[in-house]
């Protein structure tokens, strides 16, 4: 099952890269902005609850889809681009095993605990 889910995330990332080719930006801009959703980590400087909120907000696929659709309907290529970056980055994170965060611990995600040390501390 884990392989199937990761394959699904890979195809979602590839879909974002493909859809990006229809936008009027050079292909490499997608990769320049690819890690930008990780700005949500800044919330962890306050505490784990705020960090989980900011991280999850910027890694929620629904936000990426919403921005893309709004951009598509309004003709705003920048919103489409932002949506593709958010969605693609979130797919990549899940492909790598990083999920949405619980407020109790950064390593506690909806996909389980990150790393073997944390898995023993459940």
Beta strands, then each sheet from edge to edge (+ up, - down):
strand 1: 101-102
strand 2: 105-109
strand 3: 112-113
sheet 1: 1+ 2- 3+
end
